[in-house]
Every structure is written in C-alpha cells, then in structure tokens.
C-alpha cells in the first residue's frame, strides 16, 4: 500500500455521513447510560421514615358493672312505671266521668 492509497482509504472510511451513522448509536448508548446518573443526582435525598405510632389501651375501672339483669330490671321498671301511670290516669278519668254523670241525671 502506498501512502496515497492509505490516505484515500482513510478518507473513504471517515466520510461524514458514514461516520455519523457509526457514531450515533455509540453516543446514544453512552447518553442513555448516563441518564440514570443525572436523574438520581436531581432527586432530593430520601426522607427518614416517620416514627411509629404507639397506642396505649387503658381499661376502664369496673366500679359500676352493668349486666343483663340490671338492664332487664331497668326496662321492667320503666315499663312498670308507664303501665302504673296509665292505670292511675284511667281510674282518674273514670272517676271524673262518674262524678259528672251523677250530677246530671238521665233525661
């Protein structure tokens, strides 16, 4: 090979269009390899995890336990009071009607 043919081969190999076709994939691979490094540098550092939430359960004192028996007695007491009030009101109304009717004789 002569020096002129070598120079001509080099110039043929380094045509602008073929050189860019060969270099473009290499440059893109390099750029994509650096992309995670640049995005990681732009993100803020991770914040520490929040402290745990601690719940303390306190049991109430059993000074006044309410059982099923107390509830039934209370319900019967209320129902009994309402029934007694209705009976007394009925007797009172019957007495008033009896008194009014006795004052006005039948015609």
HELIX and SHEET records of a PDB file:
HELIX    1   1 UNK A    3  UNK A   13  1                                  11    
HELIX    2   2 UNK A   16  UNK A   42  1                                  27    
HELIX    3   3 UNK A   68  UNK A  103  1                                  36    
END                                                                             
